[in-house]
C-alpha cells in the first residue's frame, strides 16, 4: 500500500526574526522576492505498516467510498499509469475505490483518495484539491486534485438541475519532468545570499496583484487538465449523491 502525501511548508520563524531586525536596525540590504512553484516531494515511497495477524492493518478507512467503473478493464492501463513506478500485477481484485470529500462551503475544496487491490497488496493515493479549481453549479461540479506525482480531475454532471445525484468521470494526468501546473506556489526571498521561503503574499505589493497571480495559476491548472490535452485520460466513472461527499466544513 502506497500513499501520496501533500507536504506543507510552514513559515520559518527565524526568517521573521531576521526581517524584523533588518527593518528596525541601521544596516540595510536589498532583498528580492519572487513567486515560485513548490515542488512538494511526495509519492510512492514505502508500504504502509502491516500486521501479519491482521490482514486489514494499515488499510485506509473506505467508509463512503465509491466503486470506480474503469475505462480499461482488460489491461488496467490507467491503474498501471498512476501506480508507476510500482509494477501493477493483474488481475485487480474487486472494484477500485474512490473516496471523495468536499466542503459544504463554496468555492468547494476537498480531498480525494483512490485505491485498488492487486497481487502485491493494496495501493492507495490521497491528494488535496488545488485552490480555486472547485466549482459547484446548477448542473455540474468540477474540482482538481494534485501533488508532485499525479493530478486528478473530478468532472461530475448532476442528473437534474440542482439535484443531489450525480455521475462523474475521473480524469488523470501523470506528471512529467518540468511540469509545474496545479502545484502550489510560495514566495522565495534572497536574504544575504540565503533563500528563505515566505508566505506567497510577501512577493506582491498589493492584494490585487496577488489575486491576479493566483487566478492565472488556476487557469493554467484547468488548461493542464483539459480533455483537449492528449496526456489527460479518463480513468473511469462513478456515481453518487452530493450530500454524501459534502461532509467537510
C-alpha positions in Angstrom: 0.0 0.0 0.0 1.4 3.3 -1.0 0.4 6.8 -0.3 0.9 10.3 -1.8 1.0 13.0 0.8 0.9 16.7 0.4 3.7 18.4 2.4 3.1 21.8 3.8 6.0 24.2 4.1 5.4 26.4 7.2 6.8 29.9 7.6 10.3 29.8 9.1 10.3 31.6 12.4 13.9 32.5 12.1 13.2 34.3 8.8 10.6 36.5 10.5 13.2 37.4 13.2 15.7 38.4 10.6 13.2 40.5 8.7 12.1 42.3 11.9 15.7 43.1 12.9 16.5 44.4 9.5 13.5 46.7 9.5 14.5 48.1 12.9 18.3 48.3 12.7 20.7 50.6 10.9 22.0 48.0 8.4 20.2 47.9 5.1 20.2 45.2 2.5 18.5 44.6 -0.8 16.1 41.6 -0.8 14.4 40.1 -3.9 11.2 38.1 -3.7 9.6 36.0 -6.4 6.8 33.5 -6.5 7.9 30.0 -7.4 6.2 26.7 -7.6 6.6 24.5 -4.5 7.7 21.0 -5.8 6.3 19.2 -2.7 8.2 16.0 -2.6 5.9 13.0 -2.2 5.0 9.8 -3.9 5.1 6.0 -3.6 8.0 5.6 -1.1 7.3 2.6 1.1 4.5 0.3 2.1 2.2 1.3 5.0 2.7 -0.7 8.2 1.2 -4.2 8.1 0.4 -6.7 10.9 0.7 -10.4 9.9 -2.0 -11.2 12.4 -4.4 -8.6 10.9 -4.7 -8.6 7.1 -6.5 -5.2 7.2 -3.8 -3.4 9.3 -2.7 -0.2 7.6 -5.6 0.0 5.2 -7.4 3.3 4.8 -10.9 3.8 6.1 -13.0 3.3 2.9 -16.3 4.2 4.5 -18.3 6.1 1.9 -16.0 5.2 -1.0 -17.5 4.8 -4.5 -16.7 1.9 -6.8 -14.9 3.1 -9.9 -16.0 1.7 -13.3 -12.7 1.5 -15.1 -12.4 2.6 -18.7 -9.8 -0.2 -19.3 -10.9 -3.4 -17.6 -8.6 -5.6 -19.8 -5.1 -4.4 -19.2 -5.8 -1.9 -16.5 -3.6 0.7 -18.3 -5.0 3.6 -16.3 -4.2 2.0 -13.0 -0.8 0.9 -14.2 -0.1 4.5 -15.3 -1.0 6.1 -11.9 0.7 3.4 -9.9 4.0 3.7 -11.7 6.8 3.1 -10.8 5.2 0.4 -8.7 4.5 -2.6 -11.0 0.9 -3.4 -11.5 0.2 -7.1 -11.2 -3.1 -8.2 -12.8 -5.8 -9.1 -12.1 -7.0 -6.3 -9.9 -9.1 -7.7 -7.1 -12.6 -6.2 -6.9 -13.6 -2.7 -7.9 -11.1 0.2 -7.5 -12.4 2.7 -4.9 -12.7 6.5 -4.9 -13.2 8.3 -1.6 -14.2 11.9 -2.3 -14.9 14.6 0.3 -15.6 18.2 -0.5 -16.6 21.3 1.5 -20.1 22.4 2.1 -18.9 26.0 1.6 -18.2 27.4 -1.9 -15.9 27.6 -3.8 -15.5 23.9 -2.9 -12.3 22.4 -1.7 -11.6 18.9 -0.6 -9.6 15.6 -0.7 -9.7 12.6 -2.9 -8.4 9.1 -2.2 -8.1 6.3 -4.8 -7.1 2.7 -4.2 -7.2 -0.8 -5.6 -6.1 -4.2 -4.6 -3.8 -6.4 -6.7 -1.4 -9.3 -6.1 1.3 -7.3 -4.2 -1.3 -5.7 -1.9 -3.4 -2.5 -1.7 -2.3 0.6 -3.5 -3.6 3.9 -2.2 -3.1 7.6 -3.1 -4.5 10.6 -1.3 -4.4 14.1 -2.8 -5.7 17.6 -1.8 -7.6 19.9 -4.0 -5.9 22.7 -6.0 -7.0 26.1 -4.7 -9.6 27.9 -6.9 -10.5 24.9 -9.1 -13.6 23.8 -7.2 -16.9 24.8 -8.8 -20.4 23.7 -7.9 -23.1 25.0 -10.3 -26.7 24.2 -11.1 -25.9 21.3 -13.5 -22.4 20.1 -12.6 -19.4 20.3 -10.3 -15.7 20.2 -11.0 -12.6 20.1 -8.9 -8.9 19.2 -9.4 -6.6 17.4 -7.0 -2.8 17.3 -7.4 0.6 16.6 -6.0 4.1 16.1 -7.4 3.3 12.8 -9.0 -0.3 12.8 -10.1 -3.2 15.2 -11.0 -6.9 14.1 -10.8 -9.9 15.9 -12.1 -13.5 15.1 -11.0 -15.9 16.2 -13.7 -19.5 15.5 -12.5 -22.9 16.0 -14.1 -26.0 16.3 -11.9 -28.8 14.1 -13.0 -31.3 17.0 -12.5 -30.7 20.8 -12.1 -29.6 21.5 -8.5 -30.1 17.8 -7.9 -28.4 15.5 -5.4 -27.5 12.5 -7.6 -24.5 12.8 -10.0 -22.5 10.9 -12.5 -18.8 11.7 -12.7 -15.7 11.0 -14.8 -12.4 10.7 -13.1 -9.6 12.1 -15.3 -5.9 11.7 -14.6 -2.6 13.0 -15.8 0.8 11.6 -14.6 3.2 14.5 -14.0 6.3 14.6 -16.2 9.6 16.3 -15.6 9.5 20.1 -15.5 5.6 20.2 -15.4 4.6 22.6 -12.6 1.0 23.2 -13.3 -1.5 22.6 -10.4 1.3 22.8 -7.8 1.1 25.4 -5.0 3.3 28.5 -5.0 5.4 30.1 -2.4 7.4 33.3 -2.0 11.2 32.8 -2.3 13.3 35.6 -0.9 17.1 36.0 -1.2 18.3 37.3 2.2 22.1 37.9 2.3 22.7 35.0 -0.1 20.3 32.7 1.6 17.0 31.6 0.1 14.1 31.9 2.6 10.5 30.8 1.9 7.8 33.2 3.0 4.0 33.3 2.5 3.1 33.9 -1.1 1.6 37.3 -0.3 5.0 38.5 0.6 6.0 38.6 -3.0 3.3 41.0 -4.1 2.8 44.7 -3.4 -1.0 44.6 -3.4 -3.8 42.2 -2.8 -5.0 42.8 -6.4 -1.6 41.6 -7.8 -1.7 38.6 -5.6 -5.2 37.6 -6.6 -4.3 38.1 -10.3 -1.4 35.8 -10.0 -3.4 33.1 -8.2 -6.2 33.4 -10.9 -3.6 32.9 -13.6 -2.4 29.7 -11.9 -5.9 28.4 -11.7 -6.4 28.9 -15.4 -3.1 27.3 -16.1 -4.1 24.3 -14.0 -7.5 24.0 -15.7 -5.9 24.1 -19.1 -3.4 21.4 -18.0 -6.3 19.1 -17.1 -8.4 19.9 -20.2 -9.7 17.0 -22.2 -8.1 18.7 -25.2 -4.7 17.6 -23.8 -3.7 14.2 -25.0 -2.0 13.5 -21.7 -5.3 13.7 -19.9 -7.0 10.4 -19.8 -10.3 9.0 -18.4 -9.6 6.5 -15.6 -13.2 5.6 -15.2 -16.6 6.8 -13.9 -18.5 6.7 -10.6 -21.9 7.8 -9.3 -23.2 9.0 -6.0 -25.1 11.7 -4.1 -23.7 15.1 -3.5 -24.8 15.1 0.2 -22.6 12.0 0.7 -19.5 13.8 -0.3 -20.1 17.4 1.0 -19.0 16.5 4.5 -16.3 19.0 5.1 -16.8 22.4 6.7 
